[in-house]
Amino acid sequence: MGPGPSDVSERVLKALSQPTIGHLDPSFITLMNDIKSLLQYAFQTKNELTIPVSAPGSSGMETCFMNLVEPGDKVLVCINGVFGMRMREVATRAGAQVEALEFEWGEAVDPNAVISALAKNPDINMLAFVHAETSTGVCSDTKTLCQIARSHSCLSIVDAVTSLGGSELKVDEWGVDAIYSGTQKCLSCIPGLSPVSFSPKAVEKIKNRQGKSFSWFLDLNLVMDYWGEGAKRTYHHTAPVNSLYALHEALRILKEEGLEAACARHVLHHKALVAGLEALGIKMLVSEAIRLPQLNTVGIPDGIDDAEVRSSLLKDYDLEIGAGLGKFAGKAWRIGLMGNACNKKNVTYCIASLGAVLNQQGHSCDVEQALKLTEQAYQA
Ligand SMILES: *Cc1c(COP(=O)(O)O)cnc(C)c1O
């Protein structure tokens, strides 16, 4: 129950262990086509350029910036946590002129602040931000932010590593231009792949670049010779064949459940978890309206040792929760309810074991009462 990698189901592990075949084998090409259409479903898009990049979530971030940024491009990067900071770093390395717009940790990106920043800098042509900030547990209003980007003739670049499969996300309807995710959060697949999707407008910019991308490995103009529609599927790099079996299975599981049902499940268990945590005397650090159900940032009670609690949970209860990151280091825990790990058994177990450890550490709390309130939240 950390911030990822989340639990991988037996079905996905079984798919992973199927015999490795050639990455140009006709039956593998069929699997690639299936993955593309399942990813289009997950992202809610008709974008032709919707593929998994052969490396973890961070490579999706680099794919966006390394392909979209050309010399002279000016990017507004919104920062409300660690992953926004990372976007600024990657955009800068890609050669962009970066304007950073910073927000308090635990707050969402404020659309009005974005509007004034864009008004002040009319030459900005890209807007980048994180949909679900895993370092703080905050959800930003991606629909509104993408509309703002459109009306200022900016391309939008969205980090959806933690949101895909866990929070509502509608790439076409919301007008997202470039988006990247990861397989190890709410998709509950193994780490190591990064689904990305690009709108026709983003693809046009990539195809009409004046110079080549600084990255050879992530250059979509080359990668599309392998993944593209009607492409002759020429070798670029060896596809991670078995990881793609796993992703295929994870996406099928998501489709079987249905996106809406998956999002509703995350909200249901999140609400029960919050009821139990609050009964243990633990404070949620993010206000209710912008909380991510899949990543719960909570304050560490006064006088309680962060590391001791986490190691006791891991050692005595076989339960992992996440440490605070960046400004929240030592001040917060991050309790994940991602994908396959988002279930009643985990919620109940987390409340019981965290309550027991807190009592051992001197923070007295009524575990039975907390479990009762957790159960009540399920009945509500
Ligand atoms: C996990 C995460 C990443 C990075 O993904 P990796 O697979 O670790 O490279 C990027 N952005 C957000 C919001 C994340 O939660």
The ligand as an SDF file (V2000), in Angstrom:
LIG
                    3D

 15 15  0  0  0  0  0  0  0  0999 V2000
    5.5940    7.3280  -10.2650 C   0  0  0  0  0  0  0  0  0  0  0  0
    5.4340    8.6450  -10.9580 C   0  0  0  0  0  0  0  0  0  0  0  0
    6.2900    9.0670  -11.9960 C   0  0  0  0  0  0  0  0  0  0  0  0
    7.5050    8.2970  -12.4150 C   0  0  0  0  0  0  0  0  0  0  0  0
    7.2360    7.0240  -12.8220 O   0  0  0  0  0  0  0  0  0  0  0  0
    8.4180    5.9300  -12.8350 P   0  0  0  0  0  0  0  0  0  0  0  0
    7.7560    4.7310  -13.3690 O   0  0  0  0  0  0  0  0  0  0  0  0
    8.8880    5.8350  -11.4310 O   0  0  0  0  0  0  0  0  0  0  0  0
    9.4960    6.4500  -13.7310 O   0  0  0  0  0  0  0  0  0  0  0  0
    6.0190   10.2620  -12.6180 C   0  0  0  0  0  0  0  0  0  0  0  0
    4.9750   11.0260  -12.2520 N   0  0  0  0  0  0  0  0  0  0  0  0
    4.1410   10.6760  -11.2500 C   0  0  0  0  0  0  0  0  0  0  0  0
    3.0000   11.5670  -10.9010 C   0  0  0  0  0  0  0  0  0  0  0  0
    4.3550    9.4710  -10.5770 C   0  0  0  0  0  0  0  0  0  0  0  0
    3.5390    9.1240   -9.5800 O   0  0  0  0  0  0  0  0  0  0  0  0
  1  2  1  0
  2  3  1  0
  2 14  2  0
  3  4  1  0
  3 10  2  0
  4  5  1  0
  5  6  1  0
  6  7  2  0
  6  8  1  0
  6  9  1  0
 10 11  1  0
 11 12  2  0
 12 13  1  0
 12 14  1  0
 14 15  1  0
M  END
$$$$
